[in-house]
């Protein structure tokens, strides 16, 4: 496992130490790796949701790249209040449904 050295602001260090104390965590390094992993996943979700929003990638493909099911990806899109249909597409779908 590669080693990464990072300088932390006092405020961030204090928050980490507080969480370690509250949760009675024994392995500080494992805890910080977990925090980093969660943060990276959220950043990737945000990135792919933005790409879905502008039509660069499908919802299904974004989920596949993130390791999420289509349902989980739909939940992520919903959390960000991203609509996948614009008014024009909705009107076309409604016209098609009436035929």
Helices and strands as residue ranges (DSSP letters): H 10-23, H 28-53, H 59-66, H 70-79, H 87-98
